[in-house]
Amino acid sequence: MSVNRIIKNVKIATPLGKSARKGKEMSEIHFVEKGLIVIVNGIIEYAGEEKDCPATLLALHEYEYTDAGGRLAIPGFVDSHTHLIFGGFRPDEFSWRLKGESYMSIMERGGGIQSTVNATRSASEEEITSKTSWLVGRMIEMGVTTVEAKSGYGLNRDAEKMQLEAIRALQQDEKTPLNVVATFLGAHAVPQEYKGRTAEYVDYIIRELLPEFKGLAKFCDVFCEKNVFELEDSRRLLEAAREMGYKLKLHADEIVTLGGGELAGDLRAVSADHLLHVSEEGIRKMAEAGVVATLLPLTAFALKEPFAPARKFIEAGAAVALATDLNPGSCFSGSIPLSIALACIHMGMTIEETLTALTLNGAAALDLADKIGSIEAGKQADIAILEFDNLNYLPYYVGMNCVRTTIHRGKIVYESSNPFQSSQD
């Protein structure tokens, strides 16, 4: 439920705008030193210097008050790539990878995505709901106010529908403490019953699943990868999805340089994600087409792979977003703090670029930049208040949570229960 709220005695750091910030624009952060944020019915009506706020606005409504104590407010984080809905866990596979097995070899021995497909198909709705609620609770503690959730662990009508309906239940529940965006990822892997018949499985998705699920999912995604869904099948699927009204995403160039970045540019997808092995031509095409490059440093870290070339994308004038890729296999982590540290320390991104990538550009990767992703008048009041008064603490407090308070649509949905006073008290 939305509320009227005034956040006083607050500093503000935010990107501005209603579209993705590209290239050098990603470093442009608006700072307010002695700020005031006025929220009416869950929407920001004013965000700026306290002295400049119209007195009439303050008298217009009854407000709840939050004193930030001089701390820094930033936009709520947007985790624009997750596999939030799944059955089972796969800790043994993590051990196998530590012993040297590759992602593809684990898939070949019956692990990988198919393992989670089996667990998801056999899971009850209650098991899925309980697990999802636990994961969402961890997200809001880290300041996440919008999350994308993919299907893709069912790979048949009933199980894919169950995942998408679980996402819709989250969306429609007023108690859900964040925004949830649904993506249909039926082309996540080729299920066992279609082994060796990838084109037939794509036909099945196009003929049976896309028409049925278009009211449940905003996006259609595909794992465009060698020996999974290669370029021809990926293009055919995404073009069919676009004709039915889906917006497009791709898992692209994660394991080998296949041409997923080029395909994303050709199709003018909203985003292409992973991109560890994207080509120079793929970067160029994505930048020219305005495709958001959603980079997932936690996955590269967990798989001991080279990080995606963030600087090349930024220097090419592309928009970069960051997301966690929370999933039960290759990256069982939704850690925003570790994502920030990896982006700044290992991917060469500045703190300002990283903030933009996790807020406004994450919103753009979900086609929501006109509604969320920044602290400015007209945007939904999704805000994280840090323990500190300085943006530099985000990577400096390496891998640790800096968020004191999370606000969603003007309502406080998380406050730190740390019994010790912070350095600001």
C-alpha positions, 0 to 999 in steps of 0.5 A, a space after each residue: 500500500 502506498 503512503 505519503 512520506 517526507 524524508 528529511 535531513 537526507 543527502 541524495 545521489 541519483 542518476 536522472 532521466 526516463 531512459 537509459 544513460 549511455 556511455 559517458 552519461 553513466 557517470 552523471 550523478 545528481 547530488 543533493 547535500 541538504 535534501 528533502 524528499 516528498 512522497 505523495 501516494 507512493 510517488 515522488 513529488 519533490 526531491 531536492 534541497 530542503 530550502 527550495 521545497 514549496 511550502 504549499 506542498 508540505 501543507 497539502 497532505 498528512 505525512 509520515 516522517 522519516 529522519 535520515 540523520 544526514 545519511 545518503 539516499 539512492 534509488 532502490 536497486 533494480 535486479 534486472 536478471 534473476 531466476 527467482 522461481 525454482 525447485 531444489 538446490 544444486 550444492 553438489 555441482 558447486 563442489 564439482 566445479 571447484 574440482 575442475 568440471 566445466 559448466 557444459 560437462 556438468 550439464 552432460 552428466 545430468 546436472 545443470 539446468 535439467 537437474 533443476 527442471 526435474 526438481 521444479 516439475 516435482 515441487 509443490 506450489 507451497 514449496 516454490 512460494 516458501 523459497 521465493 518469499 525467503 529469497 525476496 526477504 534477502 533482496 529487500 535487505 540489500 535495497 532491491 525494490 524491483 526484480 525480474 523473475 524468469 521461468 525456464 525451469 519447467 520446459 513444458 506447459 504445466 511447469 512453465 505455467 506454474 512458474 509464471 503464475 507464481 510470479 503473477 501471485 507475487 505481483 498481485 499480492 499487496 504484501 510483496 515488498 518490491 516490484 516483480 517483472 515476469 520473463 518467459 524463458 521456455 528456451 532455457 534448455 532443451 528438455 530430455 524429451 526433446 533431446 536431439 530435436 532442438 528445432 522441434 522444441 522451438 516449434 513447440 514453444 512458438 506454437 503452444 507456449 508463446 500464445 498461452 503465456 503472453 498474458 503472464 510475461 512481459 518478456 521472452 528470453 532465450 539461452 542463445 548459446 552453442 549446443 543449446 539454442 544457436 542463432 537460427 533457432 534463437 532468431 526464429 523464436 524471438 521474432 515469433 515472440 515479438 509478433 505476439 507482443 512480447 518484448 525481447 531479451 537474450 542470454 548472449 555470448 556467455 560461454 563462447 563467441 556465437 554472435 548473440 550480441 549481433 543478434 540482439 542488435 539486429 532485433 533491437 532487443 531491450 537487453 542482452 545479458 551475460 556477454 562474457 565473450 561478446 565480439 567487437 561487432 556485437 558491442 557496436 551493434 548493441 550500442 547503435 541499436 540501444 540494446 542495454 548490456 546487462 552484465 552479471 559479474 557474480 556469475 563470472 566470479 562463481 564460474 571463474 570466467 573472465 568478466 564481461 568487458 564493461 569498459 568497452 561497452 561504455 566507451 562504445 556509447 552503450 548503456 550498461 546495467 548490472 544484475 545478480 543472475 540469482 539462480 540455483 546452479 551457476 550463481 546461487 547469490 543475489 548479493 548486490 554488495 558483492 556485485 558492486 565490489 566486482 564491478 568496481 574492482 574487477 570490471 573497471 567501472 566507476 562508483 557512479 557508473 555502477 550506481 547508474 547500472 544498478 538503478 536507472 539502467 537496470 530499470 531500462 533493461 526492464 523497459 521501466 525507466 520512465 517509472 523507476 530507477 531514479 529519485 526525481 519528481 514523477 517516479 515511484 518512491 523506491 529508495 534505499 537509505 544507506 548507513 553512511 553519507 557518502 556514495 564511496 562506501 558502496 564498494 569500499 565496504 567490500 561485499 558488505 551491506 550498506 543499506 539501513 532502510 528500504 522504501 517501496 512506493 513510499 512505504 518502509 519495507 525494511 529497516 536494519 535491526 542492528 542493535 549497535 549504533 552506526 557511525 552516523 548516530 
